[in-house]
Amino acid sequence: MQEPIGELVDAGVNLASSQFHSDLAEVICRARQAGVGALIAIGTCPPSSAECKDLAALHAGYVFATAGVHPHNADQFDETSRQQLLRLVEEPLVVAVGETGLDFNRNFSSPDKQRRAFTAQLDIASACNKPVYLHERDAFEAQIDILGNYRGKLVGGLAHCFTGSRSQLREYLDLGFHIGVTGWVCDPRRGQALRDAVSYIPLDRLVLETDAPYLLPRHLEPKQLPIPRSRRNEPCLLPIIAQFVADLLDCPVTTLARQSGANARRLFQLAGQ
């Protein structure tokens, strides 16, 4: 592991994942030791969102939560879900609405139900003046069409785990969103489009995230892994992603860490900004 560079914020960690249940305290400790200054725990359904909120209370000032229904879970979205999310987003430690959006790659939920759940959550974000936390896969045009209806109604948001093209990037930026960059950018097999697009992200809109336990940076050497026998990603690896992106941008990693961390703190109004 490289030396801590400080001021980083991991804007996307699935802390409620079962992959972290056995050693979550150690995972959070390793993140702190690596110089990651805050974690945003992603909610993907009402129960996981409530779990993220409880983790944020347990680690106050370091962990923050989102509350939402992922498009994979949109078939279960109903009035009860909506009311549960409304109560959750009133909590100060819940800093965004989502993970929400559209995913037509696997269609675990029907496209129509995805659209309804997405629109309902955008309505919640608009009403509560909290940013939205966006997911999208193989549904860009449909997602942008819906987001266009909310131009001027949202206080911003994050295109979480952006993997798209320069033209897609431009459309998110035009709508006022920040762009989340994960270890996908390090993947030699499938990250080229994102590597081509990264230099077009304004530095004041770029946010770094791991999406742990997923998307382990594939350029890692085995000796760099915090748990050599595991392929699980962790927030302590965010500095390695930051270094990779800084090299792409030809800027000091300390500059990127400071700016991306400030962007996340500003967007999500994190305490201690």
ABEGO torsion letter per residue (X at the ends): XBBBAEGBBBABBBAABAAAAAAAAAAAAAAAAAGBABBBBBBABAAAAAAAAAAAAABBGABBBBBBBBAAAAAABBAAAAAAAAAAAABAABABBOBBEBBAAAGABBAAAAAAAAAAAAAAAAAAGBBBBBBBBGAAAAAAAAAAAABGABAEEBBBGBABBAAAAAAAAAAGBBBBBBAAAABAAAAAAAAAAAAABBAAABBBBAGOABGBBAABBAAABABAABABBBAAAAAAAAAAAAAAAGBBAAAAAAAAAAAAAAAAGBBGX
